Amino acid sequence: MSIMPNVIIRKNQQGQLSFYVPKKDLEEMVVSIEYDGPSAWGGEVQLVDGSKYYIEPLEAPPQLPLTLRVKRL
C-alpha cells in the first residue's frame, strides 16, 4: 500500500459517492465501500476504474463532503 494525498469524497446529485484526487484532477465514482452502515464507515473502497483504496474506518457515516487521507491498495 502506498500513501496518497488527500482526497475529497462527496455525493453527486444522484446520491452516488464521488472520489476526487485534487493533485491528479481525477474524479471517479465509488462502486463499493466495505463499511457503509450506522456503526462503521470506510474500509476498502473500489472505484469505477477498478482501482482500490483504503479509508481508515470511522465510527459513523461522516458529513459529506469530506477530505481525508487514503491508502492505495
C-alpha positions in Angstrom: 0.0 0.0 0.0 1.2 3.5 -0.8 0.1 6.7 0.9 -2.0 9.0 -1.3 -2.6 12.7 -1.0 -5.8 14.0 0.5 -9.0 13.0 -1.4 -12.4 14.6 -1.3 -15.4 12.3 -1.0 -18.8 13.8 -1.8 -22.2 12.8 -3.1 -23.3 13.8 -6.5 -26.9 14.9 -7.5 -27.9 11.2 -8.0 -26.7 10.4 -4.5 -23.7 8.4 -5.6 -20.3 8.7 -3.8 -17.7 10.6 -5.8 -13.9 10.2 -5.1 -11.8 13.2 -6.1 -8.0 13.4 -6.0 -7.2 17.1 -6.4 -3.4 16.7 -7.2 -4.2 14.4 -10.1 -7.5 16.1 -11.1 -9.0 12.6 -11.0 -12.7 12.1 -10.2 -14.2 8.6 -10.2 -17.5 7.2 -8.9 -17.3 4.7 -5.9 -18.6 1.2 -6.9 -18.4 -0.3 -3.4 -17.3 0.6 0.1 -16.5 -2.0 2.7 -18.4 -0.5 5.7 -21.4 1.8 5.0 -23.6 1.4 8.0 -24.7 3.4 11.0 -21.8 1.9 13.2 -18.9 2.0 10.7 -18.0 3.8 7.5 -14.9 3.3 5.4 -12.6 0.3 4.8 -11.8 -0.8 1.3 -13.2 1.4 -1.5 -13.4 0.3 -5.1 -13.8 2.9 -7.9 -15.4 2.5 -11.4 -11.9 2.3 -13.0 -11.1 -0.8 -10.9 -8.6 0.9 -8.5 -9.0 0.3 -4.8 -8.2 2.5 -1.8 -8.4 2.1 1.9 -10.1 4.5 4.3 -9.4 4.1 8.0 -12.9 3.1 9.2 -14.9 5.8 11.1 -17.3 5.0 13.9 -20.3 6.6 12.0 -21.0 7.9 8.5 -19.4 11.3 8.1 -20.9 14.6 6.9 -20.1 14.9 3.2 -18.1 16.4 1.5 -15.2 15.0 3.5 -11.5 15.5 2.9 -9.2 12.7 4.2 -6.0 10.8 3.5 -6.3 7.3 2.0 -4.0 4.5 1.0 -3.9 3.0 -2.4 -4.3 -0.8 -2.4 
